[in-house]
Amino acid sequence: MCGRYAATANPDDLIEEFEIDADRTGDPSRSILKSPQDPPPGTPDYNMAPTKQAPVVLTRVPKGALRGSGPGALAPQEPGVGVRQLRLLTWGLVPSWAKETKVGLRMTDARAETVLDKAGFAKAAVARRCLVPAAGWYEWQVSPVATDSKGKPRKQPFFIHREDGQPIAFAGLYEFWRDRTVVDNDDPQAWLATFTIVTTAADPGMDRIHDRQPLVLEREDWSRWLDPGLTDPAEVGEMLAFAQPGRFAAYPISPAVGATRNNGPGLLEPLPASELVGVVDPETGEVINGG
């Protein structure tokens, strides 16, 4: 997965779509960005990139049932007693044991095939799973026939979305990282909440764009994925192996999406065939050379 997606929904829409019990997007939270996020966190963002704060759905135990203190405290619970929340988390997982936050830049996605075996992801996979709402994601196709001005293969961005128009929910994992330099445990700056997106092998056709794609769960599996009571690695592994080809469609878009400063619905506009050079049609496999 390339590391960009479109998070175009307003919190109110996500609250309804994901049956949220508690909207926590207004809570004070720590950001790792040096400049204010643009667009602001919690508003539609058509070019979501790592290190930004994004809306994430997760289920937590009510505060009175927590063991310990701080937002990272955990407690066992029975299925169905948690509170489904909408929160703003930073994209790029920072494990609780990490010495600094930069590790998150290397952990923006997690391979479904190995996530239960990797030290940085394994604990979160069985205890801290989340859903990442999206309208779709971006991927860059490397041309097999055309080169750019530097002699390198041309890269054409595509927007990939559900063909039925339904919202997308990426399978994700989340973590809380404690900044030991902040003394007050209740200070929002003491905690950094982060997430990663689980990826899997790309569907037939979509693999003509890229060989990986986010693991997109169906609505009937959302509750099970979010259930903190589901801690059996074998059962989690079954969900990580989910595949249902044929759900997605893709079309080429402007290279403007490559710059994170560019944003807005214009990024989703299809690129005319006349402007395509050496692009492989994901449905037919034919090479398109416009002009």
VENFEN-V429044 format. One record per pair of residues at least 24 apart in sequence whose ideal C-beta (glycine too) atoms are under 7 Angstrom apart, sorted by the first residue. I is the first residue (numbers start at 1). J is the second residue. If there is no record, write none. Layout:
i	j
I	J
I	J
//
This chain:
i	j
1	109
1	137
1	197
1	199
1	212
1	213
1	214
2	138
2	139
2	140
2	210
3	49
3	50
3	108
4	47
4	48
4	49
4	137
4	138
4	257
5	48
5	134
5	136
5	137
5	138
6	46
6	48
6	134
6	135
6	136
6	268
7	44
7	45
7	48
7	54
7	55
7	133
7	134
8	44
8	46
8	135
9	44
9	133
10	44
11	42
11	55
11	86
14	55
14	86
14	133
15	86
17	167
18	57
18	131
18	133
19	84
20	57
20	84
20	85
20	86
21	83
21	84
21	85
22	83
22	85
23	86
24	85
24	86
24	87
25	55
25	86
25	87
25	88
28	188
29	53
29	88
29	188
29	193
30	188
30	189
30	191
30	192
31	90
32	90
32	101
32	192
39	263
41	88
42	88
45	263
46	263
46	264
46	265
46	267
46	268
47	257
47	260
47	262
47	263
47	267
49	260
50	91
50	92
50	105
50	108
51	90
51	91
51	92
52	91
53	88
53	89
53	90
54	88
54	89
54	91
54	132
55	86
55	88
55	133
56	87
56	89
56	130
56	132
56	172
56	174
56	195
57	84
57	86
57	130
57	131
57	133
57	226
58	85
58	87
58	130
58	174
58	226
59	83
59	84
59	226
59	227
59	228
60	85
61	228
69	185
70	178
70	185
70	191
71	176
71	191
71	193
72	96
72	176
72	178
72	191
74	127
77	228
77	229
78	229
79	227
79	229
82	228
84	226
87	193
89	174
89	193
89	194
89	195
90	192
90	193
90	194
91	195
92	194
93	120
93	173
93	175
93	194
93	195
93	196
94	175
94	177
94	192
94	194
95	120
95	175
96	175
96	176
96	177
96	178
98	177
101	177
101	192
104	194
107	196
108	196
108	197
109	196
109	197
109	199
110	173
110	196
110	198
110	199
111	199
112	198
112	199
112	200
112	215
112	240
115	198
115	240
116	233
116	236
116	237
121	173
124	173
124	174
124	175
125	173
125	236
126	231
126	233
126	236
127	228
127	231
128	173
128	174
128	175
129	173
129	225
129	226
130	172
130	173
130	174
130	195
131	169
131	170
131	172
131	222
131	225
131	226
132	169
132	170
132	172
132	195
132	197
133	167
133	169
134	168
134	170
135	161
135	168
136	160
136	161
136	168
137	214
138	257
139	209
139	210
141	209
141	210
141	279
141	280
143	278
143	279
144	280
145	278
145	287
146	277
146	278
154	277
154	278
156	252
156	276
156	279
157	252
157	253
157	255
157	257
157	258
158	209
158	250
158	251
158	252
158	253
159	250
159	251
159	253
159	268
160	206
160	248
160	250
161	248
161	249
162	247
162	248
163	247
163	248
163	249
168	216
169	216
169	217
169	222
170	197
170	214
170	215
170	216
171	198
171	215
171	217
171	225
172	196
172	197
172	198
173	198
198	240
200	243
203	245
203	248
204	245
205	282
205	283
206	248
206	250
206	282
208	280
208	282
208	285
209	250
209	282
215	240
215	242
217	242
218	244
250	282
252	276
252	279
//
